[in-house]
């Protein structure tokens, strides 16, 4: 009887761990399949919703849809892969096409970059000017800083 008790202490945890591993691995696969199925159903649902819209304002109210001016149809929004030309896609409005929106973003980024460059150059010139004037005498506002200490 003692040998049965010993084997039960060895085999019971083994069977339980195998059962738990099987449970977790099968649950993970089914969850993954369920998520893929939900994504596919959502994509089809969005395509059908977008296809039902007949005008640009009704299409662009939904952020998941784009209006194709060329064809005059509402399509599902998929940015890099679209059947329409880039300059005839309207998203979130009917006045500025997607090309115009991208150009506005690009010009804004370039303007911010140029302003940052000007600010950095101005700060550089201020430091250089203080260094230049401090060669022979103290510079006011820099706590009597003198550049000759760097040359010694």
N, C-alpha and C positions, 0 to 999 in steps of 0.2 A: 504494500500500500504506500510505502514511503517513496518508492520509485515513481509512482503516479503523481504524487504531490510535487516531486522534484521536476519531472518533465512538464508539468502544467506551469510551473514558474518560468520555465525556459521557453516553451512554445507559445504560451498565451501572449506575451509581449511581442513576439515575432509575428504572429498572425494579426494582432491588432495594428502593428506598424505597417504591415503589407496592405491591410484593408484601408488604412488612412492614406497611404501613398496612392493607391488606386483611386480612392475617392477624390483626392486633390487633383490628380493628373487628369482624370476624366472630366471633372468639373471645369478645369481650366480650358480644356479643348472645347467643351460645349459653350462656355462663356464667350470664347473667342469667335466661334461660329455664330453665336447669337448676335454679337456686336457687329460682325460683318453683314449679317442679314438685315439688322436694323439700319445700318448705313445705306445699304442698297435700296431698302424700302423708302428711306428718307429722301434719297436722291431721285427716285422715281416720283415720289410725291411732290418734290420741289419742281421737277420738270413739268409735271401735269399742271401744277398751280401756275407756273410761269406761262405755259402755253395757252391758258384760258384768258389771259389778260390781252386786251385788244388795243389799248392806247398806251402812249409813252408815260403819261402821269400815273396811270394805275400800275404800270409795270415797275417804274422806278421807285414807287413807295415801298415795295418789298426789296430789301437789301440783298436778297438771294438771287434777284433777277436782273438782267440787263436788257435794254432796248436796242435792237439792231435797226438803225435808220435805213440801211440799204434794202433790207428785206421787209421792213415794217412788221417785225414779229418780236415777241418777248421770249427770251431764252434764259436758261439757267446760267448763273454767273460762275464761270470757271476761268479765272484770269489769264493764265498763259495760253490756254487752249480754247479758242473761240472761232466760230465759223465766220464771224464778221470781220471786216477791216477794222484796224485799231482806231481810225479816226471817225468811225461811224457807230461806235459803242457809247451808249449813254447809261451811266450808273448813278443812282441816287438823285439825279436831276435830269431835266430835258433841255437845258440850255448849254451846258458845257460838256463836250464829249470826253471820253476817257483820255484821249491824247492831250487835250487841254488841261485836264486835271494833273496829269503826269508832268507837263511842262511847268505848271504853277508850282508844283512841289520841287522840281529841279531848280527853278529860278529862286525860290525861297532858300533852298539849301546853299546855292551859290552866293546869295546875298549875305546870309549869316556867316558863311566861311570868309567872305571878303571883309566883313566888319570885324571878325575875330582877328584876321591877319593885320588889319589896320591898327587895332588895339595893341596887339603884340608888338608891332613895329614901333608904335608910339612909346610904349614902355621901354623898349630897347633903346630908343634914341634918348629918352630921359636919363637912363643909367649911363649911357655913353657920354652924354653932355656933362653929367656930374663928374665922371671920371676924367674927361678932358680938362675941365676947369679946375680940378683939384690937383693938377700937377705941381703948381707952384704956390698955391695958397689954399686955406680951408674953404669949404663950400658951405654956405649957410643952409640950414635945414637938414644937413647930414651929420649933425653932432660933431662938427669940426673934423670931418673925415678928410684925409689927405692921401692922394694916390702915390706919393713918393714912397710910401711904406711897401708898396708892391715891387718896387724896383731895387730895393736894398737887399 
